[in-house]
Amino acid sequence: MAQHNVVRLIISLGTCLLAGYFNSLYAIPLLPSYFASLKKPWLFLPDSLFVPVGWVVYLLLGLTLYFIWTSDTTEHHEKQVCSALFLFGLILNVTWIYTFFGLQSPFMGLLTMVCLVAVLMATMYQTVRVSFGATLLLLPYVIITFAVAYSNYRIMVLNPAIPLLPF
């Protein structure tokens, strides 16, 4: 592996793990209080698995970004579009944690998840054109994102006393 690829791997993993770290700043302190107090659907991860699964997802996302960045099978413009979509999705992921946990607003979380699902579908479409390996690495994230979006909706339904807007 060329030295520039090692640097790209470190930057890719670091970027996604940094997003996971920021998410943990909001989520972990609220797991035993806010999150534990919510009525949750059956498919939501148990509290004890929430953080470890999250770190695995961010590791896979880091590898996905690396595969996108180091792909040499496409035009530069397609890689830029794919990278931009991926990074926008990562920002939406951090935003979901902030809205759902930080603002304690399942409704705002759901709105964010709808945007994330749309961006993720566009990202999947683009990664097929850029890197098949990146597409495969995104599949667990797609499944988890859809499950979280549905769970977020069910949390709203199961907890009608929570106000729609946090302000």
Number of C-alpha atoms within 10 A of each C-alpha: 5 7 8 10 13 12 12 17 20 14 15 22 21 15 19 24 21 14 17 22 16 14 21 19 14 18 20 15 13 16 17 11 10 13 17 12 11 14 13 20 15 9 10 17 15 11 13 9 10 14 18 10 13 18 17 14 20 22 20 22 24 24 21 26 27 22 22 26 21 15 17 12 10 12 11 13 9 15 22 14 16 25 21 13 20 23 17 16 22 21 14 21 21 19 19 25 23 22 21 21 23 18 16 20 22 26 21 20 26 23 15 21 26 17 15 24 18 12 19 22 14 16 23 23 13 20 27 14 16 27 22 16 15 23 20 15 19 22 13 13 18 16 11 16 18 15 15 18 21 17 20 24 19 18 20 21 16 14 14 9 8 16 13 13 12 13 6
